[in-house]
Amino acid sequence: MGVVIPLEENKNKQASVKPLVDLTKSGMQRVNQLILSKAGSDVEMIPEVANHLISSGGKRLRPMLTLAAAELCGYVGENHIRLAAAVEFMHTATLLHDDVVDESAMRRGKSTARMIWGNQASVLVGDFLLGQAFKMMVEAGSMDALDVLATAATVIAEGEVMQLSAAKNMETTEDDYLAVIRAKTAALFAAAAEVGPIVAGESKAVRNALKSYGMNLGLAFQLVDDVLDYGGTTAELGKNTGDDFREGKITLPVILAYRRGSAEERAFWKRAIEEGQSSDENLAIALGLIKKYGSLADTITRARHYGTIARDALAPLPDTPLKDALLEVIDFCIERVS
């Protein structure tokens, strides 16, 4: 069941990540080579599991942010390549661990690693990738960059535990949920963007600008993902539509529908989410309630708000093709629901 949320401003040109992909193409080729090299191991199962996810067609947006941010600041060298690869390994490790925690069957349109090799292998290969990520951070030779990414790794883990604590709890507030996604998703976007100006030796002001851009882009990105789970298609998601509902995940569309509903409707949400009554019939009821209370449209409004903050964060930086590409990524992230 698809729900189309029209954008407030119809644009003749659909926003795209292509300008960012084109501008970082040379650097990303080196990043991809480094990723394949560092995913290697004499332990046969490690590259099998790692490459299953690494080669599964993700956009690699986070490492592109690192390259673009460094090059926007005039950096010339190889250390941003190492940091970008480290960022992607952190992200991949998080996905491997997430799929175990969430008991997910699909990721990017393919069976998850845990479905093929089991939970233990997924967790342990994720740990291997984190170890390789930290080795690359050390090789980059920047204590500040190491500090930013190590802090992000800690915050992401805290976000995972926060999400676990909030799981299947319909009393979770919007503020609670935003704290989870700020830690679980947006922190890595922020770190990916901040280490670029660090390795380029830029000022604290430029670091903060790109960090703010990444943080707010990450929030917008996750909120749109939440909408797509109830209003997108399996092809767009790379997983089954309604998986968040079936897994009992508390996301913003659910929080808004629950808060705005009648006592009877709130009782339905408690049965469906807290007691696991997540049948297809109940998913259809949930979609009806989400539509009734405008939860998807209001979640998109929140995403646009964070997109605007991300745009304003870059405003003081010089106008360049890389800056334009980073701004277009904001629109691309939000327009995925159009």
Buried (B, 14 or more C-beta within 10 A) or exposed (E): EEBEBEBEEEEEEEBBBEBBBEBBEEBBEBBBEBBBEBBEBEEEEBBBBBBBBBBBEBEBBBBBBBBBBBBBBEBEEBBBBBBBBBBBBBBBBBBBBBBBBBEBBBBBEBEBBBBEBEBEBBBBBBEBBBEBBBBBBEEBEBEBBBBBBBEBBEBBBBBBEBBEEBBBEBEBEEEBBBBBBBBBBBBBBBBBBBBBBBBBEBEEEBBEBBBBBBBBBBBBBBBBBBBBBBBBEEEBBBBBBBBBBBBBBBBBBBBBBBBBBEEEBBEBBBBBBBEEEBEEEBBEBBBEBBBEBBBBBBBBEBBBBBBEBBBEBBEEBEEEEBBBBBBBBBBBBBBBBE
